[in-house]
Amino acid sequence: MIEPTKYVKAPGRILIVGFGSIGQGLLPLILRHIDISPKNISIITADDRGREEADKLGIRFIELPLTRKNYQSELTPLVGKDDFLVNLSVDVSSIALIEFCQARGARYIDTCIEPWAGGYTDPSKSFAARSNYALRERVLALKDKYRGGPTAVVAQGANPGMVSHLVKQALMNLQQDILGTHIEPKSRDEWARLAHDLNIEVIHIAERDTQVANQAKAMDEFVNTWSCDGFVSEGAQPAELGWGTHEKHFPRDGGRHEEGCGAAIYLKRPGATVKVRTWTPNYGHFHGFLITHNEAISIADFFTLKQDGKLVYRPTCHYAYHPCDDAVMSLHEFNGKNFQMQSRQRLMRDEIVSGIDELGVLLAGHKKNAYWYGSQLSIDEARALVPFNGATSLQVTSAALAGIVWALENPNAGVVESDEMDYRRNLEIMGPYLGPVVGEYTDWTPLYERGELFPEDVDDDYAWQFKNVRV
């Protein structure tokens, strides 16, 4: 049992917006590690999921969907100066809530950048306009506007979020093993230079979920170990990836953005239909889905190195996700229904009987080929650690807790991405909830599984080209 250490005192109220699997899993962590009375915590959410859990903990529960028209009037009595809004919703604009909190003098956190309902799938908008890249650029535009304002932590869950902190620790480990030094970078430019000096060409957010339930997926049912709505929303967006300077072959179905940081590209296909090759220590090599995520862009951007305004270095970065097998079947059925959600949804939690969620970062191209660093959290350990959590949710909720603590310890940092935060403090808080945290080298490359049986157009001279990674 983890000691109920109170890391920090909340100076005001906490409002949780959205109360699906992540909200339900985060609430006991907030009560365990933040000094706040349950009477000062409220939940506002679109449906009654989680009401029983909230009642058990003595938390006020408001069932009310937030919309463009009502969010300000409904939130005004619940959020004021020194309060904290924890945004765990779908279909509620992160940007609208950030601006609302800044105007009210309140702090803010979310686990991903959300648009209003329909923002991901609006057919009147271009691929570029519906991308996470575009959403992130709109958030970054708020940084100067609210510099020195109440802290608003953007995209701090497991991924995006935790993985940005894992990348930095992995780089420190590689620095020790390859360069024989242990000098911690003190600026964004120094972090980028370290990645450059190590020749990190590729960073995969490599995740393999092996959890199994005693209740099989039924026909016309979408099941998942975390939000069904969230997974479908991401999967329906165009696939996106940070685009590295080592890449020699631009995808035929790729597109570049005309504005912004230029760190990422998109594919003119939904991420739920794009597969990539990757590797994790427990499972080995596998095919994952290239689902768009904010960290693919923010990590590539953070480790961009320029000299005299000219691009010198950037790693390719993307998510490579193999969900649990029942979720893969659900996604296959969803794709076959032309991206129409099944009539029933089920969040897997109590019915899970075994398995782990192996989530980490694979850094490749350096002298030791590839290095994976991350969490191998089992369902049994997650249940023993925190109520209302599974392996997948606890990786997210522990990172969200760390982000809340950091924001309260740094109350006037303005709009902040995970990549800009203190990675050591974040890992210190979330570490006890991640199960075994493993670092392992591998000689695997995306060319490893190619053979004469299926000859393909590959680039044998550059193993870590995206051309070779894509299935």
Phi, psi and omega in degrees: 000132180280137180298138181282060181294131174271105184288325187199155177263133176280124183284347181217208181274163173238129175244125177259121178258115186092132185217053172278212185299324182285317177299316180296324180283330182283326186306311179295333176290319177300314181294329181284323193241355178240133182282096180203143178281142177306331181291345179261011177244135176228158177234134171232126189209162190281341182215184187268009177299129178092358181301318181297318179296317180296318180298321180299328183262003176073036184253136178296132185236121181243118179265104183198115176294135175269138180228174176305324187280328189249352192298322182291315181293324182284327184274337185304317178289345187258345185226123177220193183302133179071006173279174183226122176260120179255107187266107179238027187267169165242153177067019172238127187295121175298318182297318178299318181288324176299313181295322177299314181294320179298319180293331183265355182075029182250157177268165192209148170211148168221169179258350171197163180272117183252143169266176169295162183309133179091351184295331179281334192238007181299112184292345179282349181259150179288167174305315183297321182289337181264009187272161171294330176304311182295318178298316180297318180299324178292324177290317180300331179294342179277346186299312179291323181298323185243028179300127182081003179277183178305140185296131175233105181271122186253131173061061180235078169239217175286305172210114005289160176126264182310320186295331177294324177288324177296322179301316181294317178295321178298320178296322177294321177295318179293323177301316180295316186283327186260316184263346180072021180234165178217069181250113184281126177301146182249358181213167178300318180297321180291325176296316179297322180293323177297313178299321178296313183294331177277351182062049174281105181271328188223139170232111174264134164274094191260116184228129175231114180263116182253017183290141184233140180250161176271006176235113184288156173298135177265164176297140180061036178228135174255122179239151182197160179273356171215188190313121175294315179298317181296317180295316180295320179299314179295316184294333180278345177285159173301141174298143181222150177207146169294138189249116187277159181286346180275350186289134182251348189229105179283134183300141180297328180259021181270159176221145177256154178269138183278341182231168174091200188289337179075014186279347188223162173235172175230158174253145183275049179211145175297143180301333180292351180246001183250127180244148179224157178269138176204189188207141169226155186297317185288316187266333186090207183273149182200172174260127176242166177273138178272077180277133180295136177215150181301324185294333178299327181272313186293322178293314178300321179291316183298323183264021174282131180244126178236151177224121184054039178079359182257137180293125180253319187205142169199138176276152167285136182218132175200164177278140175226099195241121169248101178291181178299158189300322178294327177290325175298316177298321178297318180293321177299317178293319178300315178299317182293338177271018180058045173065035172255127183297142177299161184288338180233148176231146178218123175274118181285125176214282184293334183278353178289131184247341181195170174113170179228161168249108183263104186232122180198194183239134177253111179257123190224160179106350183277184186296334178262014176079284183210147183221123178256136179222124181176196187259137174237073187268128180268160178296322181295317180292320179301315180296325180289333185277315188214134176297155174063023181235151165243185182298316183292313183293323184293328174298325179283311187292325178293325177290320177297319175303313180300320179294321178295315179299313180300319180296321178290329176282339179231074196286345185231051182264359182070208181277123189226135171267161180303323183298339183265355184272170178286106184293327181293316180296318179297314180293329178297319183283316184277339186309315181297346184253009186258002184069203176299127174256114195242140169240126184215135175274156177213151174266006180293142170225166179295348176272354187300319187268001179283145180209176182292339181296324179232075179297136181226164177281094183243167176250095184291339183280337183228089188303323188266026171289143178300330177304324179278330182287323183289137180282000000 
